[in-house]
Amino acid sequence: MGCTSSVEKGRNSNTPFNDTPIKQAPVDKRLPFTARDKFSLQKSWKAVQRNLNEVGSDAFLRLFKIEPEYQDLFKDLKGQSRDQLMASLAFENQAAIMMNIFDELLEKLDDVDSMSKMLRETGGNHAKYGVTVDMITKFEEPLVKSIREILGDRYTENIENLYNKFLTFAFEEFCIGLKEAS
């Protein structure tokens, strides 16, 4: 007895169902994650993904509040108030560009070489704008706070640790490109 597909596969109603979880591919050792960590980070990112522009805008506003001189690096944003920034297409575009980079990185967690290449090229491109390693490291806290706000009660200590590990990896690779281009 049993459905045709189970009989065709050599399974009948008397054969126990194998409920062993499918083994996930190992995570590249250059990433600071286990397979479970990677899964949790990507799952958490789906909620952030639905609000990319909001997270990016909020992260930049937080950064500009603590480091107002960083806003001057963006010629289209220089001297604008918070309200002007929020109404600015240039500001919205900058936030979208930045968040799309993180979005692409989280989709490429299985291809560390591609991630590293992308981050180093992006870092190298930022050198010509006067961006420094110090500026990049100061961006992590505002970004994490913006992600925490979007995730709300889904933002646990474990999720915070995963984002910190991911961002540390991403910013280190970015800064290698920044240093190489300087």
N, CA, C and O of each residue as an XYZ file, in Angstrom:
728
protein
N       0.835     -1.169      0.000
C       0.000      0.000      0.000
C       0.881      1.234      0.000
O       2.065      1.131      0.319
N       0.369      2.351     -0.332
C       1.127      3.594     -0.384
C       0.919      4.254     -1.724
O       0.390      3.646     -2.655
N       1.326      5.467     -1.818
C       1.125      6.179     -3.077
C       2.140      5.694     -4.104
O       3.168      5.110     -3.759
N       1.839      5.941     -5.337
C       2.666      5.462     -6.424
C       4.104      5.944     -6.306
O       5.038      5.174     -6.532
N       4.288      7.203     -5.956
C       5.652      7.729     -5.901
C       6.481      7.055     -4.808
O       7.678      6.840     -4.997
N       5.871      6.717     -3.672
C       6.646      6.071     -2.616
C       6.948      4.628     -2.973
O       8.003      4.112     -2.605
N       6.043      3.964     -3.683
C       6.279      2.592     -4.115
C       7.394      2.596     -5.162
O       8.270      1.731     -5.148
N       7.355      3.580     -6.075
C       8.378      3.666     -7.105
C       9.751      3.900     -6.502
O      10.751      3.458     -7.067
N       9.822      4.573     -5.387
C      11.104      4.851     -4.744
C      11.508      3.727     -3.789
O      12.476      3.865     -3.042
N      10.775      2.627     -3.813
C      11.123      1.499     -2.975
C      10.640      1.648     -1.549
O      11.133      0.951     -0.662
N       9.709      2.519     -1.305
C       9.190      2.734      0.037
C       7.724      2.329      0.048
O       6.953      2.738     -0.820
N       7.349      1.532      1.022
C       5.934      1.215      1.169
C       5.473      1.704      2.522
O       6.256      2.289      3.270
N       4.246      1.480      2.839
C       3.693      2.020      4.080
C       4.350      1.432      5.321
O       4.199      1.995      6.405
N       5.070      0.326      5.203
C       5.736     -0.275      6.351
C       7.154      0.250      6.557
O       7.782     -0.040      7.576
N       7.661      1.021      5.596
C       9.011      1.566      5.710
C       8.938      2.879      6.473
O       8.162      3.760      6.101
N       9.729      3.034      7.535
C       9.668      4.284      8.305
C      10.164      5.461      7.462
O      11.041      5.314      6.610
N       9.581      6.622      7.722
C       9.963      7.848      7.029
C      11.283      8.342      7.602
O      11.469      8.379      8.818
N      12.182      8.713      6.729
C      13.479      9.225      7.166
C      13.335     10.723      7.407
O      13.253     11.503      6.458
N      13.305     11.121      8.657
C      13.132     12.537      8.976
C      14.449     13.194      9.397
O      14.456     14.221     10.077
N      15.560     12.585      8.983
C      16.856     13.182      9.271
C      16.972     14.475      8.461
O      16.726     14.473      7.255
N      17.345     15.584      9.119
C      17.461     16.841      8.381
C      18.515     16.744      7.286
O      19.532     16.067      7.436
N      18.255     17.426      6.197
C      19.210     17.469      5.100
C      20.431     18.239      5.579
O      20.311     19.336      6.125
N      21.591     17.665      5.374
C      22.824     18.306      5.822
C      23.107     19.518      4.940
O      23.094     19.425      3.713
N      23.360     20.647      5.579
C      23.674     21.860      4.847
C      25.124     21.832      4.409
O      25.979     21.233      5.060
N      25.382     22.495      3.291
C      26.747     22.593      2.804
C      27.595     23.312      3.851
O      27.116     24.227      4.520
N      28.839     22.902      3.988
C      29.691     23.577      4.971
C      29.914     25.039      4.570
O      29.912     25.388      3.390
N      30.103     25.865      5.572
C      30.333     27.284      5.359
C      31.830     27.487      5.147
O      32.651     26.874      5.829
N      32.171     28.340      4.209
C      33.568     28.667      3.938
C      34.245     29.071      5.247
O      33.712     29.884      6.001
N      35.388     28.516      5.504
C      36.088     28.736      6.778
C      36.559     30.178      6.957
O      36.914     30.572      8.068
N      36.570     30.960      5.900
C      36.950     32.366      6.022
C      35.837     33.204      6.643
O      36.073     34.324      7.097
N      34.619     32.654      6.661
C      33.497     33.348      7.290
C      33.408     32.937      8.754
O      33.690     31.788      9.096
N      33.026     33.854      9.607
C      32.968     33.553     11.044
C      31.643     32.920     11.472
O      31.096     33.275     12.516
N      31.120     31.974     10.664
C      29.800     31.407     10.923
C      29.805     29.893     10.850
O      30.642     29.277     10.191
N      28.847     29.318     11.545
C      28.491     27.927     11.318
C      27.364     27.931     10.285
O      26.849     28.995      9.942
N      26.982     26.776      9.796
C      25.866     26.687      8.848
C      24.582     27.214      9.496
O      23.788     27.891      8.843
N      24.387     26.909     10.752
C      23.195     27.389     11.469
C      23.221     28.914     11.597
O      22.197     29.574     11.419
N      24.396     29.469     11.907
C      24.538     30.923     11.999
C      24.170     31.578     10.675
O      23.423     32.555     10.632
N      24.708     31.021      9.600
C      24.450     31.571      8.264
C      22.951     31.559      7.973
O      22.397     32.546      7.491
N      22.308     30.444      8.266
C      20.863     30.328      8.051
C      20.113     31.371      8.875
O      19.211     32.033      8.361
N      20.475     31.522     10.139
C      19.797     32.489     11.023
C      19.998     33.922     10.535
O      19.062     34.721     10.551
N      21.203     34.245     10.106
C      21.491     35.586      9.606
C      20.669     35.880      8.347
O      20.060     36.943      8.231
N      20.659     34.939      7.418
C      19.911     35.151      6.180
C      18.408     35.225      6.447
O      17.705     36.013      5.815
N      17.923     34.424      7.362
C      16.499     34.472      7.713
C      16.155     35.821      8.341
O      15.131     36.418      8.009
N      16.993     36.295      9.234
C      16.783     37.590      9.874
C      16.829     38.714      8.842
O      16.064     39.675      8.922
N      17.725     38.582      7.880
C      17.895     39.617      6.862
C      16.624     39.815      6.032
O      16.382     40.912      5.529
N      15.822     38.779      5.887
C      14.583     38.907      5.097
C      13.691     40.019      5.646
O      13.050     40.733      4.875
N      13.645     40.170      6.954
C      12.853     41.255      7.554
C      13.493     42.603      7.274
O      12.791     43.583      7.025
N      14.806     42.662      7.311
C      15.518     43.894      7.002
C      15.318     44.232      5.527
O      15.123     45.392      5.164
N      15.369     43.209      4.689
C      15.239     43.368      3.242
C      13.949     44.097      2.849
O      13.924     44.859      1.883
N      12.903     43.856      3.598
C      11.618     44.512      3.306
C      11.655     46.001      3.630
O      10.753     46.745      3.244
N      12.691     46.437      4.336
C      12.809     47.830      4.777
C      14.194     48.401      4.486
O      14.713     49.192      5.273
N      14.794     48.012      3.374
C      16.174     48.402      3.090
C      16.387     49.915      3.113
O      17.320     50.405      3.749
N      15.529     50.646      2.424
C      15.727     52.101      2.363
C      15.559     52.749      3.726
O      16.285     53.680      4.074
N      14.602     52.254      4.493
C      14.382     52.799      5.838
C      15.605     52.554      6.727
O      16.055     53.449      7.442
N      16.130     51.340      6.671
C      17.307     51.006      7.485
C      18.508     51.841      7.041
O      19.231     52.389      7.875
N      18.718     51.936      5.729
C      19.845     52.705      5.219
C      19.757     54.179      5.571
O      20.740     54.782      6.001
N      18.575     54.759      5.388
C      18.383     56.175      5.723
C      18.602     56.418      7.205
O      19.275     57.373      7.592
N      18.036     55.557      8.028
C      18.181     55.701      9.476
C      19.641     55.570      9.899
O      20.113     56.316     10.757
N      20.361     54.611      9.288
C      21.777     54.421      9.634
C      22.593     55.662      9.273
O      23.435     56.098     10.059
N      22.353     56.229      8.102
C      23.073     57.445      7.720
C      22.719     58.616      8.638
O      23.598     59.380      9.035
N      21.448     58.759      8.972
C      21.051     59.855      9.875
C      21.733     59.714     11.235
O      22.182     60.703     11.814
N      21.807     58.494     11.736
C      22.488     58.253     13.013
C      23.978     58.594     12.904
O      24.553     59.207     13.803
N      24.587     58.187     11.793
C      26.007     58.474     11.593
C      26.244     59.980     11.511
O      27.162     60.500     12.144
N      25.421     60.677     10.735
C      25.600     62.118     10.565
C      25.349     62.876     11.870
O      25.879     63.968     12.073
N      24.543     62.295     12.745
C      24.293     62.934     14.036
C      25.540     62.877     14.923
O      25.868     63.852     15.600
N      26.232     61.737     14.919
C      27.417     61.601     15.778
C      28.697     62.094     15.091
O      29.667     62.455     15.758
N      28.688     62.105     13.765
C      29.857     62.557     12.989
C      29.373     63.473     11.861
O      29.390     63.070     10.698
N      28.946     64.691     12.181
C      28.350     65.575     11.171
C      29.265     65.872      9.978
O      28.779     66.123      8.875
N      30.563     65.846     10.188
C      31.479     66.144      9.084
C      31.451     65.071      7.992
O      31.844     65.340      6.856
N      30.996     63.866      8.320
C      30.913     62.796      7.321
C      29.874     63.129      6.247
O      30.006     62.707      5.098
N      28.864     63.872      6.617
C      27.823     64.261      5.653
C      28.432     65.095      4.527
O      27.968     65.038      3.389
N      29.464     65.864      4.843
C      30.094     66.732      3.847
C      30.842     65.956      2.762
O      31.185     66.524      1.725
N      31.099     64.670      2.987
C      31.740     63.852      1.961
C      30.807     63.617      0.767
O      31.260     63.295     -0.332
N      29.518     63.782      0.996
C      28.522     63.609     -0.060
C      28.145     64.997     -0.570
O      27.403     65.722      0.092
N      28.651     65.365     -1.735
C      28.459     66.747     -2.201
C      26.986     67.124     -2.308
O      26.636     68.279     -2.069
N      26.116     66.182     -2.660
C      24.682     66.483     -2.782
C      23.980     66.586     -1.425
O      22.834     67.031     -1.355
N      24.655     66.180     -0.355
C      24.039     66.185      0.973
C      24.649     67.246      1.890
O      24.142     67.508      2.981
N      25.718     67.835      1.438
C      26.464     68.793      2.251
C      25.569     69.938      2.720
O      24.880     70.578      1.925
N      25.596     70.181      4.045
C      24.885     71.307      4.632
C      23.381     71.150      4.782
O      22.709     72.084      5.221
N      22.844     70.002      4.431
C      21.397     69.823      4.533
C      20.988     69.427      5.953
O      21.709     68.717      6.654
N      19.818     69.905      6.350
C      19.255     69.527      7.652
C      18.700     68.108      7.562
O      18.604     67.529      6.481
N      18.344     67.573      8.704
C      17.728     66.240      8.750
C      16.465     66.200      7.888
O      16.268     65.251      7.129
N      15.612     67.216      7.996
C      14.377     67.260      7.205
C      14.675     67.334      5.711
O      14.003     66.698      4.899
N      15.691     68.119      5.362
C      16.064     68.218      3.951
C      16.604     66.878      3.438
O      16.313     66.470      2.313
N      17.386     66.207      4.271
C      17.900     64.891      3.884
C      16.750     63.908      3.632
O      16.738     63.179      2.640
N      15.797     63.910      4.548
C      14.675     62.970      4.429
C      13.853     63.216      3.159
O      13.220     62.294      2.645
N      13.861     64.434      2.662
C      13.109     64.769      1.442
C      13.980     64.679      0.192
O      13.494     64.893     -0.918
N      15.255     64.364      0.362
C      16.214     64.390     -0.732
C      16.288     63.058     -1.472
O      16.472     62.003     -0.866
N      16.141     63.127     -2.781
C      16.286     61.937     -3.613
C      17.744     61.445     -3.579
O      17.991     60.240     -3.599
N      18.699     62.373     -3.528
C      20.115     62.000     -3.465
C      20.407     61.198     -2.189
O      21.160     60.225     -2.221
N      19.814     61.609     -1.081
C      19.999     60.897      0.188
C      19.377     59.508      0.108
O      19.987     58.521      0.518
N      18.174     59.442     -0.418
C      17.486     58.159     -0.570
C      18.293     57.218     -1.473
O      18.420     56.026     -1.190
N      18.831     57.767     -2.554
C      19.634     56.945     -3.467
C      20.897     56.429     -2.797
O      21.275     55.273     -2.987
N      21.552     57.279     -2.013
C      22.771     56.856     -1.328
C      22.470     55.729     -0.335
O      23.219     54.756     -0.244
N      21.382     55.868      0.398
C      20.986     54.823      1.348
C      20.672     53.520      0.608
O      21.048     52.440      1.062
N      19.987     53.624     -0.525
C      19.630     52.434     -1.305
C      20.877     51.742     -1.860
O      20.974     50.515     -1.830
N      21.822     52.524     -2.361
C      23.060     51.944     -2.898
C      23.785     51.160     -1.805
O      24.200     50.021     -2.015
N      23.930     51.781     -0.647
C      24.641     51.130      0.452
C      23.930     49.847      0.894
O      24.571     48.811      1.074
N      22.629     49.915      1.065
C      21.899     48.738      1.545
C      21.847     47.632      0.491
O      21.818     46.451      0.838
N      21.835     47.998     -0.771
C      21.861     46.981     -1.828
C      23.185     46.224     -1.832
O      23.225     45.049     -2.197
N      24.255     46.877     -1.433
C      25.537     46.181     -1.307
C      25.439     45.117     -0.219
O      25.848     43.976     -0.431
N      24.901     45.480      0.937
C      24.748     44.493      2.012
C      23.796     43.377      1.599
O      24.021     42.211      1.924
N      22.745     43.731      0.891
C      21.788     42.735      0.420
C      22.482     41.723     -0.502
O      22.293     40.514     -0.370
N      23.275     42.234     -1.424
C      23.992     41.348     -2.338
C      24.993     40.476     -1.592
O      25.150     39.298     -1.914
N      25.663     41.039     -0.610
C      26.626     40.267      0.179
C      25.950     39.104      0.898
O      26.478     37.992      0.924
N      24.798     39.358      1.471
C      24.108     38.295      2.211
C      23.582     37.212      1.278
O      23.368     36.078      1.706
N      23.377     37.543      0.029
C      22.994     36.522     -0.948
C      24.205     35.727     -1.420
O      24.057     34.621     -1.941
N      25.403     36.283     -1.241
C      26.633     35.650     -1.723
C      27.406     34.937     -0.620
O      28.597     34.675     -0.792
N      26.786     34.620      0.482
C      27.525     34.001      1.584
C      28.162     32.666      1.211
O      29.057     32.186      1.908
N      27.708     32.072      0.127
C      28.306     30.816     -0.331
C      29.486     31.053     -1.269
O      30.133     30.099     -1.701
N      29.768     32.305     -1.586
C      30.842     32.637     -2.522
C      31.719     33.738     -1.915
O      31.609     34.908     -2.284
N      32.574     33.352     -0.997
C      33.394     34.312     -0.265
C      34.348     35.052     -1.196
O      34.621     36.234     -0.984
N      34.856     34.380     -2.214
C      35.753     35.067     -3.154
C      35.040     36.228     -3.835
O      35.598     37.317     -3.966
N      33.824     35.994     -4.260
C      33.032     37.045     -4.910
C      32.716     38.175     -3.922
O      32.765     39.352     -4.281
N      32.395     37.811     -2.685
C      32.129     38.818     -1.649
C      33.359     39.683     -1.422
O      33.273     40.911     -1.412
N      34.496     39.037     -1.241
C      35.737     39.764     -0.969
C      36.086     40.688     -2.126
O      36.476     41.836     -1.916
N      35.947     40.189     -3.337
C      36.255     41.005     -4.518
C      35.348     42.234     -4.560
O      35.814     43.352     -4.777
N      34.061     42.019     -4.351
C      33.109     43.129     -4.378
C      33.424     44.161     -3.288
O      33.422     45.364     -3.550
N      33.691     43.692     -2.086
C      33.983     44.594     -0.970
C      35.281     45.362     -1.182
O      35.352     46.557     -0.895
N      36.289     44.692     -1.673
C      37.573     45.358     -1.894
C      37.472     46.385     -3.023
O      38.055     47.466     -2.937
N      36.737     46.048     -4.072
C      36.533     47.020     -5.156
C      35.746     48.230     -4.656
O      36.070     49.369     -4.993
N      34.722     47.980     -3.857
C      33.917     49.075     -3.313
C      34.769     49.937     -2.386
O      34.679     51.164     -2.421
N      35.586     49.303     -1.566
C      36.502     50.045     -0.698
C      37.466     50.891     -1.504
O      37.704     52.055     -1.182
N      38.018     50.306     -2.549
C      38.936     51.039     -3.411
C      38.271     52.245     -4.064
O      38.882     53.307     -4.193
N      37.026     52.078     -4.470
C      36.289     53.193     -5.077
C      36.050     54.322     -4.085
O      35.994     55.489     -4.474
N      35.912     53.989     -2.823
C      35.634     55.013     -1.800
C      36.879     55.806     -1.395
O      36.762     56.889     -0.822
N      38.052     55.281     -1.685
C      39.289     55.979     -1.323
C      39.359     57.344     -1.993
O      39.843     58.305     -1.396
N      38.880     57.434     -3.227
C      38.962     58.710     -3.963
C      38.052     59.793     -3.386
O      38.181     60.965     -3.741
N      37.141     59.412     -2.506
C      36.248     60.388     -1.867
C      36.759     60.834     -0.493
O      36.117     61.632      0.190
N      37.908     60.314     -0.107
C      38.472     60.694      1.182
C      37.974     59.861      2.348
O      38.172     60.240      3.502
N      37.332     58.735      2.073
C      36.843     57.851      3.133
C      38.037     57.167      3.787
O      38.964     56.732      3.104
N      38.008     57.078      5.104
C      39.095     56.450      5.858
C      38.581     55.205      6.587
O      37.376     54.995      6.721
N      39.515     54.403      7.046
C      39.179     53.202      7.818
C      38.379     53.589      9.056
O      37.409     52.917      9.407
N      38.780     54.665      9.713
C      38.087     55.124     10.913
C      36.617     55.434     10.620
O      35.736     55.113     11.418
N      36.366     56.053      9.483
C      34.984     56.379      9.110
C      34.141     55.116      8.936
O      32.979     55.070      9.338
N      34.736     54.113      8.341
C      34.012     52.862      8.096
C      33.696     52.168      9.418
O      32.588     51.665      9.605
N      34.653     52.138     10.325
C      34.407     51.468     11.601
C      33.331     52.200     12.419
O      32.614     51.577     13.202
N      33.226     53.499     12.237
C      32.201     54.252     12.972
C      30.803     54.054     12.397
O      29.814     54.427     13.026
N      30.718     53.474     11.216
C      29.410     53.247     10.601
C      28.717     51.999     11.153
O      27.496     51.875     11.058
N      29.486     51.084     11.726
C      28.905     49.818     12.196
C      27.826     50.036     13.252
O      26.740     49.466     13.142
N      28.098     50.836     14.259
C      27.131     51.025     15.345
C      25.806     51.616     14.860
O      24.751     51.087     15.213
N      25.817     52.692     14.064
C      24.535     53.217     13.577
C      23.764     52.190     12.731
O      22.537     52.115     12.802
N      24.489     51.411     11.939
C      23.821     50.401     11.108
C      23.192     49.314     11.971
O      22.050     48.918     11.736
N      23.924     48.834     12.962
C      23.391     47.793     13.849
C      22.170     48.313     14.616
O      21.190     47.588     14.784
N      22.225     49.550     15.076
C      21.075     50.125     15.785
C      19.855     50.225     14.872
O      18.730     49.994     15.316
N      20.066     50.563     13.614
C      18.955     50.660     12.665
C      18.353     49.283     12.388
O      17.136     49.137     12.280
N      19.215     48.283     12.277
C      18.733     46.906     12.070
C      17.955     46.441     13.294
O      16.892     45.832     13.170
N      18.492     46.735     14.482
C      17.815     46.348     15.732
C      16.419     46.960     15.794
O      15.461     46.294     16.186
N      16.308     48.211     15.412
C      15.015     48.894     15.453
C      14.004     48.236     14.508
O      12.835     48.076     14.862
N      14.447     47.859     13.323
C      13.552     47.222     12.350
C      13.125     45.838     12.831
O      11.962     45.462     12.686
N      14.054     45.083     13.398
C      13.735     43.716     13.811
C      12.916     43.665     15.102
O      12.212     42.685     15.344
N      12.996     44.687     15.917
C      12.206     44.716     17.146
C      12.514     43.533     18.038
O      13.678     43.266     18.338
N      11.474     42.814     18.468
C      11.683     41.704     19.403
C      12.338     40.482     18.749
O      12.697     39.529     19.441
N      12.495     40.505     17.441
C      13.215     39.419     16.752
C      14.729     39.628     16.835
O      15.504     38.762     16.430
N      15.139     40.778     17.360
C      16.556     41.090     17.500
C      17.028     40.555     18.845
O      16.824     41.177     19.888
N      17.657     39.400     18.800
C      18.133     38.735     20.013
C      19.638     38.948     20.159
O      20.292     39.498     19.273
N      20.161     38.511     21.270
C      21.606     38.603     21.489
C      22.350     37.798     20.418
O      23.388     38.233     19.919
N      21.815     36.627     20.071
C      22.437     35.800     19.036
C      22.432     36.524     17.690
O      23.443     36.531     16.989
N      21.317     37.126     17.330
C      21.228     37.854     16.059
C      22.197     39.032     16.059
O      22.848     39.301     15.049
N      22.295     39.729     17.178
C      23.241     40.839     17.281
C      24.671     40.348     17.048
O      25.434     40.987     16.322
N      25.034     39.229     17.654
C      26.369     38.666     17.467
C      26.626     38.301     16.008
O      27.721     38.514     15.487
N      25.603     37.748     15.354
C      25.754     37.369     13.943
C      25.966     38.595     13.059
O      26.826     38.588     12.179
N      25.177     39.651     13.295
C      25.361     40.873     12.507
C      26.723     41.495     12.792
O      27.377     41.992     11.875
N      27.153     41.476     14.033
C      28.479     42.019     14.358
C      29.584     41.240     13.652
O      30.528     41.834     13.132
N      29.469     39.907     13.631
C      30.464     39.084     12.931
C      30.448     39.374     11.429
O      31.497     39.538     10.806
N      29.258     39.433     10.867
C      29.130     39.695      9.431
C      29.703     41.066      9.073
O      30.470     41.195      8.119
N      29.328     42.085      9.841
C      29.795     43.435      9.539
C      31.295     43.575      9.756
O      31.960     44.294      9.011
N      31.832     42.905     10.756
C      33.279     42.928     10.965
C      33.986     42.355      9.742
O      34.948     42.937      9.242
N      33.501     41.209      9.265
C      34.081     40.611      8.053
C      33.962     41.576      6.876
O      34.944     41.823      6.175
N      32.775     42.119      6.658
C      32.531     42.998      5.507
C      33.397     44.249      5.577
O      34.004     44.639      4.579
N      33.459     44.880      6.743
C      34.229     46.113      6.865
C      35.735     45.853      6.763
O      36.471     46.694      6.247
N      36.197     44.700      7.248
C      37.619     44.368      7.111
C      37.998     44.229      5.635
O      39.031     44.738      5.201
N      37.153     43.538      4.872
C      37.417     43.371      3.440
C      37.342     44.717      2.714
O      38.176     45.010      1.857
N      36.357     45.521      3.054
C      36.193     46.857      2.478
C      37.454     47.688      2.745
O      37.968     48.361      1.852
N      37.934     47.630      3.970
C      39.098     48.429      4.361
C      40.384     47.950      3.687
O      41.294     48.749      3.468
N      40.473     46.675      3.360
C      41.629     46.207      2.591
C      41.654     46.919      1.244
O      42.702     47.398      0.811
N      40.510     46.989      0.588
C      40.429     47.703     -0.688
C      40.703     49.181     -0.529
O      41.345     49.793     -1.382
N      40.227     49.750      0.542
C      40.446     51.170      0.834
C      41.951     51.452      0.989
O      42.479     52.402      0.411
N      42.617     50.616      1.772
C      44.064     50.790      2.011
C      44.874     50.574      0.733
O      45.824     51.309      0.463
N      44.492     49.559     -0.054
C      45.220     49.265     -1.281
C      45.121     50.415     -2.277
O      46.056     50.658     -3.040
N      43.996     51.122     -2.274
C      43.788     52.219     -3.232
C      44.372     53.539     -2.748
O      44.530     54.474     -3.533
N      44.694     53.619     -1.462
C      45.208     54.885     -0.905
C      46.672     55.092     -1.187
O      47.241     56.106     -0.783
